[in-house]
Amino acid sequence: MMNQERCNIIMLASAHSPFDTRIFHKEAKSLVKNGYRVSIIVPHNTDEEKNQVKILGVKKPRNGFEKLFITPFKVLKRALKQDENSFFHVHDSELLYIAIILKLRGRKVIYDAHEDTPLQIMYQHWIPRWLRKTVAKYYYILENVAGKIFDAIVVAEPVIKKYYPPEKTVLIRNFPLTDKFTTLPLPWSERKDALVYIGLLSKPRGIDEMARAAGIAKKKVNFNFIVGGKFAPVSLQEDYLKNNDVTFLSWLSLDELVSVLKESKIGIIIPNPIERYLTNYPVKMFEYMAAGLPVIASKAGVSAEFIEECKGGILVDPLNPEEIAEAIEWLLKNSGEAEKMGQRGRELVLLKYNWEVESQKLITLYKKLNSKGREKSLPLNNSNSSLT
């Protein structure tokens, strides 16, 4: 087995950007910092190197068909040209079948499951309802095979662990990078009276309830409702922006996101209480907290536990615009308490729920995989491990 400083890690992605926060800014840069050589094979216009991470581009898909059926084989073709002793770290479920081919060709493969794929598929608007169960079953089988034959599985949320063998599964949660939040936010008195939501803009994510709540609250207090992200489906955008009093920022880079949060007063994240959102950890909630914002969050689901832990916001019924409006009004009228909520949330994230803490699990995983014979003689998740 290679020494750590000579070890190649090839990350594979087809549905993410080259500079995706989890893939590039968190995992790849953390691994490089610890002596690994990292490349990312991803749809991109060119090859380039940034922060000592090599971006190896494949042609971008022109449509959904190419994305699902052509791009994976372009990624595979380029992956097979890399050093066969590399670790191949796969980030998208769409690449599972080519990852199985890589494994059958003798490569060392790690699958990074960002979400509960079979469950997510049941809510995809672009898949016909009559086909969703079949597609979900297909990915369930693929993930079952991955769990049996891959060298390790990384999961971003505890609920995903149920699909994989515990002895080779590592929980590495998608908490925020704190280096972007170490400088103090603006003093509360200098912040804008702004309610902010950044993320996927869709009905299941609660954009209708947020807009109605903001409209109710604006009858009693003055503030700006800022939304940023992408609409899903895109057809929602025109009517939503036309019919609601919001400031739309579209896609934001990580630095732009941090700037917006540090200047605002309230973060909101209230997805509908459906199964897919009851068990996930919305990373934006932790970014709100890191920026010192009190958070209006759903009382349904596991994410509420983090707000309760630090008393860092107000929990609401995500389907009740009147209750959400009352929370907005209270936070804007009670600045002292709102500021303290934001401070408590920020302290919790900077101390405990951040990528710098989680990244140590990733480094430990690769040290185990890279130690001669240990990947066969020892389980990845043994009783002395700090991986869980």
N, C-alpha and C positions, 0 to 999 in steps of 0.2 A: 504494500500500500504506500502511497505517496506521502511525503512530508507535508504538513499543513501549508507551508509557504509556497509549495509547488502545486497545490491542489486546485483543479479547475472545477468551477460550478457553472453549469450552463442552465440558465432559467429559460423556460419556454412559456410563451403567452400568445394568445390569438385575439382575445376580447378586451385587452387592456392597452393603454398607451405605453410607449417606451418608458415614460417617467411617472408611471403610476406610483402613488404614495406608498402602498404596502410593498410592492415588488421592488421598485428602484430606491426610493428614499429611505425605506426602513430596512428591508432584508438585504438587498444587494450592497448598499453602502455599509451596513453593519458588518457584513462578511468581509468586505474589502479592508475595512478598518482592522479586522482581526487576522489579516494575512492571507486571505483566500483570493484567488483570481476569479472574477465573476464576469460572465457575458450574459446578455439577454437576447434571445431570438424572438422577434416580435414584428408585426406589420409596421414598417417604417420606410420612409423614402430613401434612406441611405444608411451606410454604416458610419458610426461615429463613436467617440469615447468621451465620457463625461464623469468626473469624479472617480476616475480609474475603473469605471464600469464600461465594458464594451457593449455597444448596441449593434446587433447584427440584424439588419433589416431584411424582411421578405416583402414582396409586393402586397400592397394593401388591397383587401377585397373590395369589389365594386358593389356588391349587394349581399343580402343575407345568405343566398345559396353558396356563393364563393366563401363566405366567412365560415360556414359550417362544413363544407365538403371539399374545398380546394385549399384554403389557407393551411389547415392542419398538415396536409402532405407537403406543402412548401416548407413549413416549419420542420417536419420530419427530415426532409431532404437536406436541409442545412444542418440539422442536429447530427445526422450521420457523418457529416464531414468533420465534426469536432473530435478531439482526442477521446478515444473510446474508454479511457480510464476516468473520464470526468464524471461528476455527479450531475444528473439531469433532473432539475427541480421544476416540476410542471405546475402551472398556476390556473389553468382553465379546464373545466370539465369537458369542454369541446375537444380537448387534446388527449383525453384519456385513451382513446383507441390507438392513437399513434404512440402514446407512452407505453402501452402494452407491447407494441411492436418493438420499441426500443429495448424493453426489458427482455423480450424473447431473443433479441440480438446480442444479449449479454451486457447491456448497459446497467448502471446503478441508477435507480429511479426513485425520486421522492415526489409525492403528490401533496400539494398545498391546497386543501379544501377551504375556500373562503366562505362558503355558505352551504346550507342544507339543499343540495341540488335537486333531489327528487321532489322536495316540498316546494321549492321555488318554481319549478316547472309548472306546478298546478295553478300558478297565478300569472303565468306569462300571457299577456294579451295577444301576442303575435302567433301563439300556437292555438289552433282550433280546439274548442273544448272537447270534442269527441276524440282528439288525438293525445290529449295531455297525459292520461293515465298510461298509455302505451310508451310515450317518450320518457315519463318518469320512471317506469319499470326498466326501460333500457339503461338509463343512467344508474339506477340502483344496482343492476347486474354489473355494469362496468366498474362501479365503485367497490362492489364486493370482490371482483377479480383483483382490482388494484390493492385492496387490503391484504389479499392472500399472497400476491407475488412481488409487490414493490418493496423496496428496502426500508422505507419509512413513510409515515403519513403525518402531515402537519394539519391541524384543524384550528380555525380562527375562533370558534365558539364551542363551549362544552357540549351543546346538543348534538353537534356533528360527530362526536366521538362514538356514538352508538352504532355507526355504520362500519367501524373498523376494529381490528384486533387491538386490545388495550396494550399489549406488550410492545407494539411498534408505533403507537400513536402518541403524538406530542401536541399539547395544547399551547399555542402561541397566539395570544389574543391581539387584536388589531387596535391597541391603544395608541394615543397620539404621541408624536415626537415632541418632547418638551423643549428641545433646543430652540424651537420657533416661539416659545412662550415664556422664556426665562426673563426677558425684559418686562418690566412692570407695565400693565395696561394703563391707559389714561386714567387719571383720578376720576372718580365717579361723577363729580360735578362738571367735568369737562367732556364727558361722553354725550353722544347724541341720544335723544329720546327715540330709540329705535328698537323694534322687535325684529329679530333676524331668524330666518330659516334657510339653511344651506343643505342641499342634497338633491336626490331624485325628486322631481316634481310630478307627483301622480296622485290619483284619487285614493288608492290604498295608503299612501303616505300621509293623508290627511290634509291635502291642500285646500279642499273645499271648507272643511271645518275651521282651519286657520283663518281663511279669508273672511268667513262669516263672523268669527269671534273678533277679529280685528275691526270689522265694520261696526260691531256693537260697542266695542270699547272706545272707538274714536268719537262716539257721541258724548263721552264723559272726560276723556283725556286726549291730549294731542301727542302723536307719535308717528313715526314712519315705519311701515312694514316692509322690510327688505327680504326678497327671496332670491336665491342664487342656485343655479344648477341647470339640469336638462329636463325638459318635459317628456313624460312617457305615458301615452304616445305623444309624438311631436304635434299631432293635430290639436291637442289641448291648449297649446300655447296662445294662439290668437284670441280665442274666446276668453280664456282666463285673464289675460292681461287687459282685455277690453272691458271686462265686466267687474274687475276688482281693483281697488285702490292700493296698488303695490308698486314698489321700486324693484325692477328686475335687473339683475346683474349678470345673468347668463353664467357661463363657465368661469370659474375662478382658479388661478394658480394657488398653490399652497401659501405663498407669501401674501397674495391678495386676500385670501380667505382670512389669514391671521390678522391682517390690517383691519378688515371690516369688523371682525369680532371684537377686537380691542377697543374699537370706537363706539360699540353698541352697548345697550343696557340689559337686554333680555334675549335669551336663546329659547327657541321652541322646537320640540320634536314630539309629535303626537300621532304616530301611525295608527291606523284602524286596528282594533283588537282582534286580528285574525291570526291564525296559527303561525304563519311565517314570521310575524313580528313579535310574538310573545316570548320567544326564546333568544332573540338576537341582541347583540351589543352594538347599538348605533354609534360609530366612532365620532360622528359629529357632536353627540351629546358630551363626550369627553373633551372635545375641542372647545365647546362652549365653556365648560367648566375650567379648562386650562387658561382661558382668556379672562376668567373672573366674572363670567355672566351667571346670574341666577337662571335656572332652567325651568321652563314649564314643560313637564313631561307627562306621559301617560301613566296612570296608576296601574294599568294592566301590563303584565310582563315582567321579566327579570331585570330590565334596565331600571325600573323604579327603585330597586334595592340600593343602587349607587347614590341616588338622590337622597334617599332616606338615611343612608349611612352618614352623610355629612350635613344633612339638613340644607342641601344646596339648591333648593327650588321649591316649586309647588307642583304636586301631582294632581291631575285632573282626569275626568272622564273624557277620553279623546273624541267621543261622538256628541258632546254637549257644548255647543258654541257659547252658550250663556255662561257656563262654568269657566270655560277657557277665557272669556272676556273679563270675568271677575278677577281672574288671576293676573291678567295683563294690567288691569286698572290698579289692583292692590300693589303690585311691584313698582309701578310708576309713581304712586302716591306715597309709598313708604320707602323712601330712598335709603334710609339708614339700615333697615332690615334687609332690603334687597342687596345692598352692597356687602353686608356680612355673609349672606347666602353665597354670593359670588366668591368671596374670599375663602370660605370654607371649602367650596368645590374645587377651587384652584389649588389649595394646599393638598387636598386629597390626591388629585391627579399628579401633581409634581412629586409627591412622595411615593405613591403606590401604583396608580393605574396609568402607566406610561410605557412607551416603547423601549426606553432605555432599560427598564426592568425586564420586559418580555424578551428582548433581544438576547439576553443571556441564555435563554432556553434554546434558541436557534444555534448559538455558538456551541453550546454543550452537545447538541444533537450532532453537528458536523464533526466535532472532536471524537465522538463515539464512532461515527461512521468511518472516520478517517484513521482510527487506531487499528493497527494490524490485528485481524482476527476477532476484534471485539464485537463487530456487527453480527458475527455468527455465534459467539460464545456467551454474549450477554444480551438480555432484553434491553431495548431503548428506554423503557419506562420502569426500571427496577426500583426496589424499595429505597435505595440510597440516592435516587435521582431527584433533581429539583425541576424536572421537566413539566410536571402537571400543574 
